[in-house]
Amino acid sequence: MYDIIVIGAGVVGASIARELARYKLNIAVLEAGSDAAAGSSGANSGIVHAGYDCKPGTLMARLNVQGNAMYDRICKELDVPFRRNGSLVLAFNDEDVFQLERLMVQGVKNGVADLRLLPANEVLEMEPSINPGVVAALWAPTGGITSPYELTIAMAENAADNGVEFYFEHRVESIERKENDKFRIITSRRDFVASCVINAAGVNGDVISKMAGDDSFIIHPRKGEYCLYDRKWGNMVSRTVFQPPSNMGKGVLVTPTVDGNLLIGPNAVDTEKRDDDCTSAEGLAFIYSKALESVPSLPGDGVITVFAGLRAIADEGDFIVRPSGVSEKIIHAAGICSPGLTAAPAIAREVNAILTGICGPLELKKDFNPIRKGIKRFRDMDWEERMQIVKEDPKYGRIVCRCETVTEGEIVQALRTKLPVNTTDAIKRRTRAGMGRCQGGFCTPRIMEIIERELGIPMEYITKKGGSSRIVLGRIKDFLEEGGEL
């Protein structure tokens, strides 16, 4: 029995859970995946958008700019990397320049600070690798970059530290309204009862809404594919470089990441499948060809991984943050496509305001703690710090992931938070073990051994990302004794 159940543990659901954890409320988060940020929030560009490309007057525009302004404080509280590296939108002809002028007017209306139109010479001074055919660029210094999965996990961990309960691999299957004006949420594992339901289910937001009897909107999944380069290429650009947007999105970007890599993408492909995270040769070739238009020296090799994520495009053309028409105690936070990562903290405050308007003032906790300390990064320590931490805990003296210099101590620390962690992907999102050049080829078996030792999960039941994604079928001796063949 809960006062509030949040459906979805992406960046929006986690942000809402953290915001509401400030109050004396009994809160649970239900997530179909095996971890926070297991869906779209873990597969996007990590851009904190300035807010110039949202249509003025929309909820999307207001919450983008509000959310952007909150990032410095929130990332400091949560010990998450964030850098205001700024963004450039490039123009290569008169039509592009017209687009930049339109974006600047929009940005000013939306309240974006310090926008400027730069001539070609200033653009090339800032970013020498940019196509010398550039004629102008829109400069937005308030744009930034973060780690989308680290931010989502940090929000969820802070919410859990403040009393919110998370239930992973609990897919919602139906919602029933009870006679006492409460809701029974039936999941793939157990049933829950709540006084209020917050729908933050991403690309499944309309599916959850229909379960509650509300068919007022439709979500159309739109896939975006990405290529991630080795750190060797991480300094090709310092700012996030865009091309003029289209009606399908913000276009293919080239950007550094907070971890020192280089990222290009996404394309925009509408799909009927809500779990379509596959990449295609055609999609990746398109991304590379478009990125070359911005940075002609972009190498054809050096890509260490490719991935895809889904954006939740609502038929209303704007964010949907409002009570449901069937019950004011079902609150939608749906259709949160780009700039959803940027807007997430402001969306959480919007949901808080809606909830307060429905239920009256909420009682604050006296012991709410907004501070969350991240895992100590051995890679980022100097020699003296490394010697000291190894002295305190010898596990930090054993390197597990060579590519990212991740130690056993960091992996053990990741397993000991209040948020459940039991897959190799969950370890990867928290420590970067497996995110380097070899993509886990060296460290995965050792990570599995640590999970088995620390959590008591037999090796053959450890998964990559939950569900049926087992990594090994069994121990060779047992497998052969049962009649298996190698």
Secondary structure, 3 states (H helix, E strand, C coil): CEEEEEECCCHHHHHHHHHHCCECCCEEEEECCCCCCCCHHHCCCCEECCCCCCCCCCHHHHHHHHHHHHHHHHHHHHCCCEECCCEEEEECCHHHHHHHHHHHHHHHHHCCCCCEEEEHHHHHHHCCCCCCCCCEEEEECCCEEECHHHHHHHHHHHHHHCCCEEEECCCEEEEEECCCCCEEEEECCCEEEEEEEEECCHHHHHHHHHHCCCCCCCEEEEEEEEEEECHHHCCCCCCEEECCCECCECCCEEEECCCCCEEEECCCEECCCCCCCCCCHHHHHHHHHHHHHHCCCCCCCCEEEEEEEEEEEECCCCCEEEECCCCCCEEEEECCCCCHHHHHHHHHHHHHHHHHHHHCCCCECCCCCCCCCCCCCHHHCCHHHHHHHHHHCHHHHCEEECCCCEEHHHHHHHHCCCCCCCEHHHHHHHHCCCCCCCCCCCCHHHHHHHHHHHHCCCHHHCECCCCCCECCCCCHHHHHHCCCCC
